[in-house]
Amino acid sequence: MGGLAISLLSKGIFKNLLGSFTLYLTQPFTLGDWIQAKDGQIDGWVQSMGPYHTVVMRWDRRPVYVPNSRFTQLEIINASRMSNRRILFEIPLRLADIEKADAILRDIRELIENHEAVDTEMHRLARFRRVASYAAILWVSCYTKSINLKDFVHAREDV
């Protein structure tokens, strides 16, 4: 019975050490990076990385202790390594104002083509998307030069 317990315990330790070794070799993130799991269970900043677990500080400032073996099974998004942030809007326009759509789209295109915070290397699009039940939907998509949240929010408000 004792041998079985030790065997099961060592299996977990071995899996976490192997996960730690995998993190060391692949380096999907480093200390201070903002990471997210696609399943939504992890979203925060890497505070520490040890041989058994990684500590991720969540947005609400509560730490999550993630066994390193979990990282071999999760798809991780490293938001700290993004090059741009996307501004994306679907703007409803009353059907009664549909004749104004061309002028509105022209103004939006001019704004996103000339805005200093919008990246000129990425697409800058403003298009008519579809007609919904009570509105025409205008679609706007562009990217900011900065990944800083404050800069992004400011640029998004301007657009």
Rosetta silent file (secondary structure, phi, psi, omega in degrees, C-alpha in Angstrom):
SEQUENCE: MGGLAISLLSKGIFKNLLGSFTLYLTQPFTLGDWIQAKDGQIDGWVQSMGPYHTVVMRWDRRPVYVPNSRFTQLEIINASRMSNRRILFEIPLRLADIEKADAILRDIRELIENHEAVDTEMHRLARFRRVASYAAILWVSCYTKSINLKDFVHAREDV
SCORE:     score description
SCORE:     0.000 S_00000001
   1 L     0.000  -44.767  178.478    0.000    0.000    0.000 S_00000001
   2 H   -62.803  -37.744  178.864    2.811    2.426    0.870 S_00000001
   3 H   -64.686  -38.898  178.581    4.573    1.577   -2.393 S_00000001
   4 H   -65.036  -42.360  179.360    1.457    2.387   -4.377 S_00000001
   5 H   -62.879  -44.066  179.448    1.110    5.752   -2.651 S_00000001
   6 H   -64.902  -39.601  179.275    4.745    6.623   -3.342 S_00000001
   7 H   -62.123  -46.406  179.744    4.342    5.497   -6.955 S_00000001
   8 H   -66.038  -39.638  179.198    1.289    7.700   -7.490 S_00000001
   9 H   -65.039  -44.936 -178.116    2.943   10.649   -5.739 S_00000001
  10 H   -68.112  -28.799  176.943    6.141   10.341   -7.760 S_00000001
  11 H   -62.329  -44.680  177.956    4.107   10.156  -10.988 S_00000001
  12 H   -64.731  -42.630  178.754    2.630   13.608  -10.274 S_00000001
  13 H   -64.109  -43.259  179.513    6.017   15.039   -9.341 S_00000001
  14 H   -61.587  -42.986  179.864    7.568   13.536  -12.471 S_00000001
  15 H   -62.249  -40.055  179.850    4.814   15.028  -14.689 S_00000001
  16 H   -71.653  -36.937  175.927    5.349   18.477  -13.175 S_00000001
  17 H   -65.667  -40.037  176.729    9.130   18.264  -13.514 S_00000001
  18 H   -64.580  -40.643  175.599    8.692   17.212  -17.139 S_00000001
  19 H   -61.771  -40.028  178.184    6.298   20.142  -17.630 S_00000001
  20 H   -64.378  -42.354  178.265    8.871   22.462  -16.080 S_00000001
  21 H   -63.608  -40.647  177.806   11.552   21.113  -18.408 S_00000001
  22 H   -63.506  -42.824  176.927    9.221   21.624  -21.380 S_00000001
  23 H   -61.378  -40.166 -179.822    8.571   25.235  -20.290 S_00000001
  24 H   -64.183  -42.696 -178.055   12.319   25.784  -19.995 S_00000001
  25 H   -72.526  -43.971 -174.310   12.990   24.428  -23.492 S_00000001
  26 H   -88.219  -26.535  179.617   10.102   26.057  -25.354 S_00000001
  27 L    46.310   58.797  177.809    9.840   29.296  -23.326 S_00000001
  28 L   -69.407  -18.051  176.663    6.250   30.144  -24.297 S_00000001
  29 L  -157.073  162.904  177.079    6.343   32.829  -21.593 S_00000001
  30 L  -131.802  177.469  179.119    8.695   34.448  -19.095 S_00000001
  31 L   -57.438  135.086  178.527    8.328   36.308  -15.812 S_00000001
  32 L    89.189   -9.979  179.933    6.031   39.314  -16.128 S_00000001
  33 L   -72.380  147.383  174.815    4.280   38.093  -19.291 S_00000001
  34 E   -92.789  114.659 -177.988    0.508   38.363  -19.576 S_00000001
  35 E  -120.616  154.063  177.390   -0.773   34.908  -20.473 S_00000001
  36 E  -138.939  143.144  171.116   -4.208   33.442  -21.130 S_00000001
  37 E   -93.747  143.265 -178.924   -5.394   29.884  -21.606 S_00000001
  38 L   -60.922  -27.782  179.474   -7.820   29.370  -24.467 S_00000001
  39 L   -79.508   -3.682  175.600  -10.207   27.629  -22.053 S_00000001
  40 L    84.057   -0.885 -177.266  -10.307   30.827  -19.958 S_00000001
  41 L   -78.096  -20.634  178.816   -9.078   29.263  -16.719 S_00000001
  42 L  -123.311  127.299  176.590   -5.800   31.197  -16.745 S_00000001
  43 E  -158.146  102.858 -179.293   -5.630   34.943  -17.372 S_00000001
  44 E   172.399 -164.542 -174.873   -2.966   37.029  -15.688 S_00000001
  45 E  -106.154  136.638 -179.871    0.719   37.835  -15.284 S_00000001
  46 E   -71.429  117.136 -178.425    3.435   35.264  -14.619 S_00000001
  47 E   -95.374  -40.092  178.187    4.813   36.030  -11.163 S_00000001
  48 E  -155.477  154.934  178.765    7.139   33.071  -10.627 S_00000001
  49 E  -132.012  121.792  179.758    8.134   29.816  -12.255 S_00000001
  50 L  -121.910 -177.265 -179.027    9.379   26.892  -10.218 S_00000001
  51 L   -70.792  -19.804 -176.811   10.127   23.223  -10.780 S_00000001
  52 L  -109.500  -40.679 -178.400    6.634   22.195   -9.653 S_00000001
  53 E  -145.256  165.765  175.942    4.275   25.074  -10.417 S_00000001
  54 E  -118.464  135.635  179.827    3.963   28.528  -11.994 S_00000001
  55 E   -98.593  123.821  178.269    2.260   31.390  -10.164 S_00000001
  56 E  -116.998  123.403  179.024   -0.039   33.554  -12.306 S_00000001
  57 E   -87.505  118.229 -177.889   -1.474   36.739  -10.780 S_00000001
  58 E   -75.439  170.615  178.998   -5.049   37.230  -11.971 S_00000001
  59 L   -60.188  -31.673  179.987   -6.701   40.557  -12.807 S_00000001
  60 L   -86.565   12.012  175.605   -8.391   40.556   -9.398 S_00000001
  61 L    69.813   20.103  174.045   -4.915   40.217   -7.796 S_00000001
  62 L  -100.432  125.807 -178.363   -5.505   36.656   -6.589 S_00000001
  63 E   -74.778  144.226  174.234   -2.633   34.293   -7.435 S_00000001
  64 E  -114.952  128.855  179.174   -3.288   31.027   -9.253 S_00000001
  65 E  -100.004  108.229 -174.374   -0.813   28.189   -8.699 S_00000001
  66 E  -104.101  118.386  175.082   -0.712   26.183  -11.925 S_00000001
  67 E   -59.094  136.228 -175.939    1.056   22.805  -11.913 S_00000001
  68 H   -61.454  -23.745  178.421    3.593   22.847  -14.739 S_00000001
  69 H   -65.068  -25.814  178.860    2.172   19.612  -16.145 S_00000001
  70 H   -65.259  -31.296 -177.359   -0.993   21.569  -17.105 S_00000001
  71 H   -69.316  -18.627  176.234    0.991   23.704  -19.549 S_00000001
  72 H   -78.230  -12.934 -177.484    1.761   20.646  -21.664 S_00000001
  73 L  -111.198  -12.609 -175.736   -2.008   20.209  -22.194 S_00000001
  74 L  -100.652  149.532  168.269   -3.177   23.829  -22.550 S_00000001
  75 L   -90.836  119.041 -176.003   -3.086   26.208  -25.472 S_00000001
  76 E  -105.939  133.456  172.622   -1.484   29.339  -24.065 S_00000001
  77 E  -102.926  122.597  176.727   -1.844   32.818  -25.542 S_00000001
  78 E   -98.258   93.279 -176.374    1.040   35.089  -24.635 S_00000001
  79 H   -66.893  -21.494  178.897   -0.602   38.508  -24.886 S_00000001
  80 H   -69.177  -19.093 -178.131    2.679   40.225  -23.963 S_00000001
  81 H   -99.769    9.147  176.767    4.121   39.166  -27.309 S_00000001
  82 L   -70.688  152.257 -179.188    1.363   40.633  -29.467 S_00000001
  83 L   -97.538  -23.368 -179.261    2.499   43.275  -31.919 S_00000001
  84 L  -147.371  164.418  168.895   -0.784   45.222  -32.149 S_00000001
  85 L  -113.771  142.161 -176.687   -4.215   45.461  -30.571 S_00000001
  86 E   -94.595  132.737  170.159   -7.256   45.260  -32.813 S_00000001
  87 E   -98.238  122.582 -177.023  -10.004   47.852  -32.833 S_00000001
  88 E  -138.409  123.331  178.992  -13.178   46.177  -34.058 S_00000001
  89 E  -129.521  144.312  162.268  -16.639   47.688  -34.208 S_00000001
  90 E  -118.248  111.883 -172.451  -19.998   46.685  -35.598 S_00000001
  91 E  -105.591  118.981  176.931  -21.959   49.913  -35.659 S_00000001
  92 E   -78.634  134.177  177.130  -25.743   49.798  -36.078 S_00000001
  93 E  -121.045  124.159 -178.801  -27.160   52.499  -38.299 S_00000001
  94 E   -51.958  141.209  178.626  -30.924   53.042  -38.274 S_00000001
  95 H   -59.849  -29.456  177.787  -32.557   51.942  -41.502 S_00000001
  96 H   -65.599  -21.648 -178.501  -34.099   55.412  -41.705 S_00000001
  97 H  -105.992   15.584 -173.798  -30.532   56.803  -41.987 S_00000001
  98 H   -61.254  -27.910  178.785  -29.208   54.301  -44.508 S_00000001
  99 H   -67.528  -16.374  178.207  -28.729   57.013  -47.147 S_00000001
 100 H   -89.280   -3.732 -174.806  -26.081   58.517  -44.837 S_00000001
 101 H   -58.603  -44.055 -179.001  -24.038   55.269  -44.737 S_00000001
 102 H   -61.128  -44.475  179.779  -21.654   56.256  -47.560 S_00000001
 103 H   -66.178  -40.867  178.727  -20.797   59.592  -45.947 S_00000001
 104 H   -63.741  -46.535  179.033  -20.351   57.989  -42.518 S_00000001
 105 H   -62.466  -39.142  178.176  -18.087   55.264  -43.930 S_00000001
 106 H   -61.633  -43.769  178.717  -16.067   57.870  -45.835 S_00000001
 107 H   -64.802  -41.766  178.919  -15.530   59.857  -42.597 S_00000001
 108 H   -64.650  -43.426  178.765  -14.556   56.727  -40.662 S_00000001
 109 H   -60.335  -43.099  178.599  -12.099   55.686  -43.404 S_00000001
 110 H   -61.586  -41.956  179.403  -10.509   59.123  -43.353 S_00000001
 111 H   -62.353  -50.496 -176.163  -10.183   58.949  -39.577 S_00000001
 112 H   -74.432  -22.512  175.657   -8.548   55.512  -39.450 S_00000001
 113 H   -73.205  -29.655 -172.336   -6.300   56.281  -42.442 S_00000001
 114 H  -112.722   -1.296 -177.423   -4.922   59.415  -40.762 S_00000001
 115 L   -73.448  132.223 -175.925   -5.068   58.655  -37.025 S_00000001
 116 L   -65.898  -23.562 -177.978   -1.593   58.712  -35.478 S_00000001
 117 L   -90.008   -9.624 -178.556   -2.274   55.722  -33.196 S_00000001
 118 E   -89.552  130.878 -177.139   -3.507   53.430  -35.994 S_00000001
 119 L   -72.415  122.660 -179.400   -0.850   51.181  -37.539 S_00000001
 120 L   -78.767  -13.306  178.795   -0.418   51.869  -41.265 S_00000001
 121 L   -81.010  -18.741 -179.256    1.224   48.466  -41.819 S_00000001
 122 L  -102.813  168.483 -178.699   -1.984   46.630  -40.864 S_00000001
 123 L   -68.270  150.665  176.118   -5.368   46.771  -42.547 S_00000001
 124 L  -135.083  101.137 -171.748   -7.664   49.734  -41.960 S_00000001
 125 E  -124.562  140.292  171.578  -11.161   48.870  -43.103 S_00000001
 126 E  -140.021  116.913 -173.276  -14.590   50.450  -42.847 S_00000001
 127 E  -141.604  159.661  169.622  -17.324   48.674  -44.779 S_00000001
 128 E   -76.960  127.962 -174.491  -21.040   48.064  -44.986 S_00000001
 129 E   -97.791  -56.436 -176.645  -21.548   44.620  -43.395 S_00000001
 130 E  -169.420  170.584  173.421  -25.208   43.624  -43.570 S_00000001
 131 E  -106.832  122.043  177.432  -28.777   44.664  -42.986 S_00000001
 132 L   -97.366 -171.847 -175.999  -30.222   43.397  -39.700 S_00000001
 133 L   -57.826  -44.033 -174.239  -33.826   43.562  -38.530 S_00000001
 134 L  -126.010    6.330 -175.985  -33.812   47.222  -37.530 S_00000001
 135 E  -155.571  155.398  168.735  -30.425   48.544  -38.617 S_00000001
 136 E   -90.968  136.176 -176.455  -27.720   48.491  -41.239 S_00000001
 137 E  -101.727  121.922  174.858  -24.482   47.225  -39.718 S_00000001
 138 E   -99.210  139.868 -174.511  -21.257   49.090  -40.479 S_00000001
 139 E  -117.596  128.701  179.780  -17.999   47.211  -39.801 S_00000001
 140 E  -126.942  130.338  179.606  -14.751   48.905  -38.751 S_00000001
 141 E  -143.989  128.141  174.957  -11.455   47.073  -38.242 S_00000001
 142 E  -159.735  176.156 -177.119   -7.936   48.418  -37.681 S_00000001
 143 E  -127.732  146.043  176.921   -4.959   47.938  -35.367 S_00000001
 144 E   -85.558  156.246  175.865   -3.167   50.216  -32.939 S_00000001
 145 L   -72.512  -36.970 -175.842    0.584   50.771  -33.059 S_00000001
 146 L   -97.197  148.380  173.930    0.891   50.305  -29.299 S_00000001
 147 L   -98.266   -5.485  179.269   -0.102   47.264  -27.256 S_00000001
 148 L   -60.843  130.460 -175.382   -0.311   49.350  -24.088 S_00000001
 149 H   -59.529  -42.240 -179.177   -3.877   49.109  -22.707 S_00000001
 150 H   -63.549  -44.461  178.264   -4.146   52.823  -21.935 S_00000001
 151 H   -64.026  -40.384  179.833   -2.996   53.791  -25.449 S_00000001
 152 H   -62.498  -47.746 -178.645   -5.356   51.210  -26.971 S_00000001
 153 H   -62.606  -40.577  178.708   -8.385   52.463  -25.032 S_00000001
 154 H   -63.059  -47.525  179.557   -7.585   56.042  -25.974 S_00000001
 155 H   -63.185  -40.122 -179.909   -7.234   55.166  -29.687 S_00000001
 156 H   -64.222  -39.769  177.681  -10.408   53.061  -29.579 S_00000001
 157 H   -65.289  -37.778  179.156  -12.352   55.951  -28.054 S_00000001
 158 H   -64.527  -43.169 -178.543  -11.045   58.284  -30.780 S_00000001
 159 L   -71.849    0.000    0.000  -12.104   55.928  -33.541 S_00000001
